[in-house]
């Protein structure tokens, strides 16, 4: 096992496109680190630079104590699992698992032992003589994982390995990958655009956007204290609600004025008093808004209910207010009909505030 450290790593293509702009982070020895962000944000390019499949324009990449900028992929002691599985269709499962070990010149006994161990670990024991075309998507993905496992590398790199699976298979494979990591303890860097995967798998998460790292932190720290507007809106489903307006002094404490909407903040957020008369963006999670019985009072706002989405253990309410659209997450309950006016309560302490210009957390 080994740590992977990037120091100001950049990737600039010949046409001038900056794919990765000075990435600096470390995947600690034995850690499962997730790189997450929207398509085109630079996360896969970063993974490919770690693998040696993309050259580094500038900066330093280390695996363990060794700088590997100019080291060939085969000499980095890493194993990569691709989105497309990349299995050899004419080979059996056993032959696919063994192929990398044969290239390295391992003995037959070593190959047989490692293939059997990986097959048992991944539930592939009864499929060793099958070819990939006879396997389901989940089984093929397990073979791809097994091919990486048998090599016993210092670092695993996984590039969106679950994106081709259906929702149920994604869930089961996610659990399987987490179990494997706990069992093996191998340093793992996992790339995904799915924030649910990132939150549930990662011990820490690196959030990318437009080639730049936005924040590196533990999952719940990212959720409860996002560093900027992008992180706040990207993590969480449904996404955080935002209100752009101006902080004003009120009869009691402060209030946020967003066009025709006023959000009273009372005296609970006295730390924001120096920001009075400043334009800000306030955010609140859907679960931090709750329908009130009767008329709105205290810390509340009113909105018109447009769509109700029951999903079993919870209900999503889609509403519209003078400041825009709002989504509320609430437990199953009796609700008014679409088109009616709903009073929503909130705790001022649940609000997140960001600078309207820099979009950084206040």
C-alpha positions, 0 to 999 in steps of 0.5 A: 500500500502507498499514499498518492500525493499530487502537488500543483498538478496541471494538464493543459492540452495542445489547443490550450484547454486547461483540463486540470488547473493545479490540483493538490491533494493526497490519498492517504495510505489505505484510504478510499478517496473519491473524486466527484464533479460534473462531466468535463470537470477534470476528475477522470483526467486527474485519475488518468494522470495518476495511472500514467495514461495522460502526461502531466504538464506541470507539478509533481505526482508521487506514489509512496515516496517515489515521484512517478511523473515520468514512470511508465504505467506498468511500473507504477504498481497500480491497477485500474478498473474502467467504466467499460469493463474492458474484458477480453471477449474471447477469454473465460473469466478465469483467463481474464483474471489471470491475464495480467499475472501471465504478462508479469511472468508469475508462476502457474501456482501463484496465478491459480491461487490468486485467481481462486482467491479473487473469485471466492472474494467476489462470488465468481467461483462458479463462473470461471469457465464462462465467457463475458457474453454469458455474464450480466453487467454486475458479474462483468463488473466483478470480473473487472474488479477481480482482474485488478485484485489479483495483481495485489497493487499498491493503489486501486484506481476506479473510473466510474465503474458503476455507471453502466449498471441499473439502480439496483445493481449500482447499490449492491456493487457500491456495498461490495466495493466498500466491503472489499476496501475494508477487507483489503485496506488498499489505497483506492481513488474512485471517480464518479459524477454521482454525488450519492456514490461519493457520499456513501463510499468516500472516506474523504471527497475531492470536489472538482469543477471546471478543472479546479478543486473546490473542497476536500473534506469528509462527506458530512463536512462537505454537506454541513459546511460547503466551502462555496455555492457550487459545493452547496448546490452539487451535494445533496438530492434534492439540491439546496434551495437558494435565495439571493438578496440583501441582508437588512437590519430589522426590528429584531435582529436581521432579515434577508430581503429577496425581492418580494420575499422577506426571511426573518433571521431574528437575533440568532445570527448576530455574527452576520450583523457586519454584513448588513446591506450586503448582497448575499446568497442564502441556502437551506436544505430541503429537509430543513424546511417544514410545512406549518399548521395554520398561519405562518408566524415567526421564522417562516415563509409562504409559498404556493404548492405546485407538485407533490412527489411521494417516494415512499418513506418521504415526500418532495414538495415543489413550491414557488415563492416570490424568490423562485422555486423551492423543494421541501423534503418531509415525512409522509403526512396529510398535505394540502392540494397543489395550488394551495398556499403553504407556510414553511417554517425554518430555523435561522441556524440551518441557513448557509450564507455565501458572498453573492460575488465570490460565491464563497461561504461567509 
